[in-house]
Structure formats: structure tokens, C-alpha cells
Amino acid sequence: ASPGEGTGATMSDGEDDQADSEANMYDPSLDGADNMGFGLPTESERSLMERVRQELKHELKQGYKEKLIDIREEILRKRRAGKLPGDTTSTLKAWWQSHAKWPYPTEEDKARLVQETGLQLKQINNWFINQRKRNWHSNPSSSTSVKTKRKSNAGDNNS
């Protein structure tokens, strides 16, 4: 069966000639030579090509080795991220407890905490933001009444 037989597909003359020439390129009757005059590589040429390939692979690995190490370290750092050292959190919690009514540190407080903990200002800010979200309500009775008001207002809007 020819290509495309029964499918309605046909080959133009140009495609037919191209298919023939591609078939001849790999014709073993041409004693290992293709139409371009190149022969198949000999065993020693294949061996040389394999050595060159291995050398290139080694050079690439060496060239990218430092970059790969940096990436690996960054990944490991990110896995460790999320947990601050215990002594650091105890310092922050001590400040938190002594300012429980209004846990918003001033810029001076933050600068002192940066010095004491060794954290960056952004880390201090984020810790306090998260701590307030998780563990602080300015006035528990008002937060409940706000939720109740929202529910009753939502009911009014639907009427």
C-alpha cells in the first residue's frame, strides 16, 4: 500500500521525488555513502565523537556547577523558611505580651527588635502582621457585633 492510500491523500510529483531521494540516502546498496558524499562514521570516528561528547558534557557540568549549587541552596533555604528560631520568636512574643492591648510596634521598637533578633525589618513587620491576624482581637465584643451587623445588613440588602 502506498502512503495515503485509502485516505484520500495524494503526493505531488515534488513530494514523490523528495521521498525517493530520502529513501536513497539510507540505501545500503550505496556502500555506506549518502548522496552528499559522506560515508557512515567508522568505529574510530564514533569513538572520537563519543569522547568529544563526554568532554563537552563534563565542561558544561563544570561551567554550571556553581549555578546548580546556588539553586540547590536557595531551594533548601526556601524549604526551611517559615519557622524563625525559637529565641527570636521568644523575643518577639515577649514584646507582644507586654503590649497586648495595642501590639503595633513603633519604628524605634522595630529597630530595637531588628538589633535584638538579627531579623530584617520586613520579617519583623510580617511577624507582627501574622501574629495580629492569628492571635489578636482589639475588642472581642465589638468584633462579634461587627460580624452580627454585617449579617443583618446582608439580609436587609436581599429583601
C-alpha atoms as one frame of an Amber mdcrd trajectory, in Angstrom:
protein
   0.000   0.000   0.000   1.339   3.445  -0.852   1.333   6.326   1.642  -2.062
   7.912   1.891  -3.846   5.066   0.068  -7.472   4.871   1.099  -7.262   8.189
   2.968  -7.853  10.463   0.025  -4.371  11.986   0.499  -2.141  12.267  -2.578
   1.502  13.191  -3.137   2.551  15.756  -5.667   5.395  14.920  -8.041   7.799
  17.075  -5.994   6.941  15.237  -2.804   7.336  11.925  -4.603  10.858  12.850
  -5.773  11.769  14.040  -2.268  10.544  10.782  -0.740  12.630   8.817  -3.272
  15.794  10.813  -2.576  15.340  10.420   1.188  14.920   6.685   0.740  18.119
   6.546  -1.362  20.093   8.425   1.273  19.803   5.405   3.530  20.078   2.760
   0.809  22.656   0.191   1.901  23.436  -0.567  -1.762  25.362   2.721  -1.909
  28.194   1.162   0.191  27.602   3.408   3.178  27.780   6.674   1.227  24.836
   9.028   1.053  24.038  11.324  -1.873  26.139  14.079  -0.370  29.371  12.105
  -0.486  29.668  11.445   3.246  30.166   7.895   4.456  28.904   6.421   7.687
  31.322   7.049  10.567  33.928   4.405  11.226  34.386   2.808  14.625  37.294
   5.135  15.458  35.248   8.173  14.367  32.340   7.031  16.545  34.763   6.572
  19.431  36.186  10.063  18.868  32.685  11.580  18.698  31.748   9.839  21.962
  34.888  11.182  23.697  34.144  14.707  22.424  30.543  14.369  23.622  31.711
  13.246  27.076  34.234  16.123  27.279  31.576  18.661  26.314  29.199  17.196
  28.876  31.914  17.440  31.548  32.745  21.049  30.591  29.079  22.021  30.712
  28.696  20.439  34.140  31.760  22.301  35.406  30.563  25.580  33.892  27.136
  25.300  35.520  28.265  23.600  38.736  28.346  26.787  40.839  24.975  27.892
  39.477  23.463  24.485  40.297  24.882  24.646  43.830  23.405  28.148  44.275
  19.996  26.967  43.068  20.110  23.907  45.335  20.981  26.086  48.346  18.176
  28.515  47.509  15.676  25.649  47.344  16.853  24.323  50.701  16.648  27.821
  52.205  13.081  28.190  50.987  12.144  24.817  52.483  13.492  25.989  55.841
  11.676  29.310  55.516   8.595  29.843  57.596   9.985  28.967  61.003  12.010
  31.528  62.891  14.481  30.378  65.539  12.973  29.827  68.976  14.988  32.547
  70.737  13.910  35.030  68.075  10.228  34.233  68.464  10.508  34.353  72.241
  11.882  37.918  71.964   9.026  38.915  69.658   6.439  37.178  71.870   7.791
  38.930  74.943   7.270  42.298  73.212   3.840  41.110  72.062   2.742  40.156
  75.590   3.971  43.385  77.129   1.972  45.360  74.519  -1.060  43.060  74.306
  -3.596  45.899  74.283  -2.034  47.612  71.252   0.518  45.326  69.515   1.732
  47.828  66.944   5.458  48.467  67.481   6.793  51.947  66.760   9.643  52.409
  64.291  12.019  52.634  67.289  10.609  49.380  68.702  11.087  47.692  65.331
  14.675  48.956  65.050  15.425  47.591  68.520  13.813  44.230  67.634  15.892
  44.085  64.429  19.031  44.549  66.565  17.958  42.018  69.194  16.758  39.296
  66.829  19.000  39.744  63.797  15.930  39.622  61.559  15.238  42.035  58.726
  12.697  44.813  59.198  10.409  43.124  56.668  10.489  39.899  58.721   9.614
  41.816  61.897   6.726  43.558  60.132   5.431  40.285  58.687   5.677  38.519
  62.047   3.546  41.189  63.704   1.032  41.219  60.850   0.638  37.433  61.089
   0.554  37.465  64.885  -2.225  40.062  64.933  -4.235  38.120  62.345  -3.891
  34.867  64.241  -3.951  35.915  67.877  -5.329  39.362  68.448  -8.730  40.978
  68.572  -8.778  44.606  69.647 -12.096  44.135  71.423 -13.713  40.686  71.290
 -17.237  42.012  71.924 -17.014  44.600  69.132 -15.614  42.100  66.630 -18.627
  39.857  67.282 -21.055  42.765  66.979 -19.440  43.812  63.677 -19.985  40.303
  62.301 -23.585  40.358  63.512 -24.174  43.779  61.921 -22.714  42.552  58.632
 -25.045  39.548  58.618 -28.113  41.640  59.370 -27.153  44.235  56.719 -26.633
  41.471  54.163 -30.132  40.205  54.988 -31.542  43.725  54.502 -29.952  44.002
  51.061 -31.519  40.761  49.889 -35.082  41.835  50.753
